[in-house]
């Protein structure tokens, strides 16, 4: 029976292993760190559950949804919408398919935004009837699409730039239209959620269904060489192991380091400040399970949420967990102290004087390699999962930069392995 080495234990590698396991194939998964999950991990800090960066899951994901037991994850739901700060006040923007009454109230408080959202409504309705299950060919920027739709600058630069800037970690709106349509369709069809015990439960659940002895943690791979019809995989510790096929399921840059033919494009970065707050000191608006957005572009916080208002399990009794999230901050030009000082002033503009009094910083996650950039010119460099005879690649840089894209790429790579091994026997 043919044997496959899967290098990387993130969602792509786990999905590949799951698909090979279902087909009765032999495989070994190598992960350099101490646990599976890649960029989707959750840590316990002083009784709080801290995801590595602000992350959510969309129940409209088709490929990931086929692998996961939602009931076992005990999903906790965000309000389908956001509160957008326009420089003077918060304006509520709600999904009319989920919260029609809130949407009607929004029409009264901000008629121009409501009219713009009405221009997007046909796309949302069509997404429910005809789901977009993956991005199509590269087709131009999201900004160009909004201009064709006559979206007003206020809505474009307020709600849309901040909301999708948080999704793509890129406020430029240069993300390719095909990726926007896929994510927009996914939001329209499902709910925005987190597992009760943290985002790390997603990869943990997939891994739990696999034979533990086939997952080798703390085993970085130094490289591989072609040997006959297969490959010799070398670990950093000096082991040389023969395999019939290899799947490179690491992040984009690590995959490029192992295989120069893999295109390495720009990364989008993010920084997340995890704050503990006594529940009695939490500003009233943050008790609602909803996203708060910077519609001014003044920052530094692009989006904020009280995660324990969404999932109480994220914080110990009597405490709240607030996540303040920055997009593409130039840390070479600004210090942590100056960013934090601006953050305090911004939260006071949002929630009132002394809003952060009594808050305690638990951790700051500065993630330089958060998501591959998805501008139109970047997507022309995407490739199939097959690199060579018996050599495959999986990851969100191959398909699209989403949880669903990572899972989809792993499944596609496994299908390629099965075709190759059938032919090469």
N, C-alpha and C positions, 0 to 999 in steps of 0.2 A: 504493500500500500504506500502511495506517495506521501511525503511529509512536507509540511509548510512551516517556515519560520515567519512569525508576525513580529515586526520590530516596532514597538510602541503600544502602550496600554491605555491610550485615550479611547474616546468613543468610537473612532474609526477602527482601531485595532480590535476592540471588544466586539463590535458588530461583525467584523470579518471572522473572528473566532467563532461567534455564535452561528454564523451561516455555514462555516465549514463543519462545525460540530453537528448541525442538523443534517448534513449530507454524509455523515459517517467518515469524514476525512481526518487524517492525523495532523496535528498542528502543535506548535509550541509558541507561546507569546512571551516576548522579552520586554520588560519594563525597567528603565534605569532608576526610577524613584522607588519610594517605599510603599506605594499603593497605586492602584489603577485610577484612571479618571482624567489624566492629562491636565488640561486647563479647567476641568470641572471637578473641583474638590471642595470639601467643607472641613473646617478645623474647629475644635472646641477651645475657646479662650475664656477663662474666668466664668464658665457656665454659659457663655454665649456661643451660638453656632455662626461662624463666619465663613461665608462662601469666599472663594478667592476672586474678588471682584464682584460687582453687581451683575447677577445673572438671573434670568427667568426661563421658564419652559412654556411653550405654546402647545396646548392640547390639539391644535389643528395640524401639528406635524404628523405626516402619514408614516414615513419610514420608521421614525423613532417610536411612534405609537404602537407599531406592530410588535416591538420588542418588549414594551414595558407593561407592567401591571399597575395601572393608575390607582386602583383601590388600595393596593399595598403601599404605595407611595404617600397616601393620605394627602392629596394635593390641596393646597390652600390658595385661594383665589384673590387676585387683585380686582378692584373695580375696573370695568372696561372703559377706560378713559383717562383723563389727566386733569390736574389743576395747573394752569399756565400763568406764570407771573408776567404781567405786561408792563411792569415798571411802576404801577400804582396799586394794583390789586391782583388777585387770582381770578382767572376766568375758567369756569368748568367746561371741559370738552368731553362729551360722552359719546360712546358708540350707540347710534340710534337703534340698531338692531338688538342691542342688549338692554339699554336703559332709555326707552323712548321719552319718559317724563323728563329726565335730566336733559335730554337733547332739546326738548321744547323750551325748557327754562333757559338753555344756552342761546336759543334763538332770540329771546327777549334781552338777554344781557349783552350779547355780542352778535348783532345781526349779520355783519360782514363775514365773521368767521363761520357762522351758521350757513350762509350762502355758499361759501367755499366748500364746506363739508358736504353740502348738497351736490356739488359738482363731482365729488368723489363717491357719492352714494351708489351710482350705477355700477361702479367697479366693485364695491363691497357686495352688492346684491348678486352680481354675476359670479363673484367668488364663491358664494354659497351654492349657487346652482351648478357652476362649472369650476370646481376647485383647481387652482394652480398648484400642482404637486411638486414642481421643481422649476427653477429659473429656465428661461429659454435662451436663445442666442443673444449675445451682447447687442444692445440696440440703442445706445445713447443714454444720456444722464437723466436722473430723476428730476433735476432742476429744469432741464429742457421740457420734460413732460408736464411739469407744473405750469410752465409758461404757456404751453399749448392749451392747457385746460383753463387758462385765465385765472389761476389762483392768485389772490391779491398778495402783495408783498408782506402785509401785516401777518396774514395766516402762514404764508410760506416761511418767513423769517422768525415767526414766533413759535406756534405749535409744531409745525411740520419739521422745521430745522432742529428743534430741540428734541422732539420725540424720536425721530428717525436718526438723529445724531447719536442718541443713546443706544439705539438698536444696532447701528452699523459702526458706532464709535468714530463717526466722521460727520461733522456738521456742515460739510461743504455742499451736500446734496449732489455731489458728482457720482455717487453710487449708481451703478448701471440700472436702468429702468426695469430690466427683467428681474433683477434681484429684489427691487422694491415691490414689483407686482406679486412675486412669490410670498414675501413676508406680509404684505398687505392682505393678501388672500388668507394667509394663515391666521392673522389676527382676527379677520372678519368671521372665520368659521369656528374658532375655538376660544378658549379662555387663556388668560395669562396667569400662570401659577408658579408656586415653588413647592417642592415636597416638604412635608412637615418637619423633617429632620435634616433639611438642607439639600442643596443641589447635588452634593456628592453621593446622595442615595441613588441617583440615576445610573452612573456607571457601576456602583456597588451592586445594584440589583441585577444588571446584565451579567456581571462577573460571577454572582452567586449561582447562576444557572449553568456555569461552566465547570469542568473538572479542575479543582484547585491545583493539582499537581502539574498541570500543563501551563500554568502562569508562573513565570520566573521573575520575581521582583528583585530590585537592586542588582540588575544585570545589564549594564550598558553594553551596547554593541560597538565594536571598533570598526567593523567593515565586513565585507564579503568578497569572494572571488568566484568566478565561474569555474566549475570543475566538472568536465564531461557534460552531461545533460542537466546537471544541477548546480548547486552552489555550496561553497564552504563558508559558513558564517563564523566570524571570529568575535568572541566576547572581549571586553576590556581586560578581563583576568587572564586571557591567553588561551581559552578553550577554542577548539576548532571543531565545528559541528556540521555534518552534511545534511543538506535538505534538497528536495526536488524543486521547491519554489520558495520565493521570498516576497513578502509584502512589507513595504516601507510605510508604516502607519504613524510616524512621528509628526511633529509639527513641521511647517513648511521649511524653516531654516535648517532644522536638524536633518530633514530629508535631503535637502540640497547638499549639506555637508557630506552625507553618505553617498549621494548620487548626483553628480554635477549636471546631468541632463534635466533634472527637476528645476523648473523655473522658480526663482526666489524673487518675489515682488515685495512691495512695501507693506509694512505692518501698520495697523492702527493701534494706538496705545490708550490706556485708561488708568486712572488712579481712583481708588475707593478708600474713603475714610470711614471706619467703623466706629461709631460713637455709642457708648452706654449712657443711658439717661434714666434717673429714677422716674418711675411711671407718673408720679405726681407732679413732676416738673416738665413733662412732655407737652409742648404747645398743642392746643386743642385740635388744630387741623390735622396734625400727624397721627391722631387716633384713627383716622379713616384709612382703610387699606387701598390707597390710591397713590399714583405717581405724581410728584411735583416737579414742574419743568421751568427752566429759565427761558422765558420768551424774549428776553432783552439782548441776549448774547454778551452781557457784561461779565457773567461768571463770578467766581471761577467754577461754581457748581453748575453742571448741566442738568442733572436730574437727581432727585432725592426721594427717599421713601423710608417709612418706619417699617422694617421687616417684621417686627414682632406684632404690629397691627394687622399684618397679613397672616402670619403664622406665629401664634403665641409661643410655640416651641423654640423659637430662635433666641429667646431671652429667659433668664431665670425669673422666678416669681418676684413681682414688685419692680422689675426693671424693663426698659425698652431698648431696642436696638435700632439705631438710625444709621442709614447708609447714605453718605453724600458722595456723589460720583462726578469726576472730572473727565473731560475728553480732550486728548491731544494737548495737554499742558506742556509748555516748554520749560522743563525743569532746569535746563542749563541757564535760563535767564531769570529764574525766580527761585527763592529759597522756600523750604518747608514752612518757616516762620511767617513769611509774607503771604503765602497761599492760605495758611490757617487764619491769619488776621483778616484777610479779605473774605474768607468763608464765614467768619463770625459776623462781620458787617452785613453780608448778604442774607444770612439767616435772620438777622434783626430786621432787615427790610421786608423779608417775607412774613415773619411770624411775630414781630414786635421786639421792643428793647429787652435785652437780657434773655433772648430766646434760648441761648446755649448755656446759660448759667447752670452749673451742676453737672454738665456733660463731662464724660471721661473718654479720652481717645483710647480705644482698645488696640487698634492696629491700622496701619496704612498699607494698602496694596498698590504698588506702582508696577503695572504690568505693561512692559514695552511690547511684548508679542501677544497681544490680546486677540485680534482678528486680522486676517489678511485683507488688505485694501481691495475694494471691489469696483473701482472705476472701469469704464468701458474698455480702456486700453489695457488694463490688467487682465481682463477676462479673455482677451484674445490669446493670452499665454497659457490658458488652461489646457490640460491634456487629458487623454483617457487614462483609465487606471492601469493600462498595460504599457510598460516601458520596453520590455524585451521578452524573449522566450523565458517564461518562468519567473519574470521579475515584474512586480506590480507595485502600485502606489495608492495609498488611501489617505484621506484627510480633508478638512474643510477648504483647503486650497485647491483641491482637485475638482470638487463639485461647486459648493457655495458655502460661504462662511456662516454657518448656522449649525445648531445641534443636529438638525435633520440632515443637513448636507454631510456632516461627518459620518453619521450612521449610514446614509445612503451610499457613500463612497466605499465604506468597509464591506457592505453587502455586494456591491459591484465588483470589488477586487476579489472577493471569494468566488463569485461566479466565474471570473476570469481564470482563477486558479483551477477550478474544476474543469473548465474547457481545455486548459493547457495540459493538465495531467491526463485527461482522457485521450488526447491526441499523441502525447509523448510516450505513452506506454509501449 
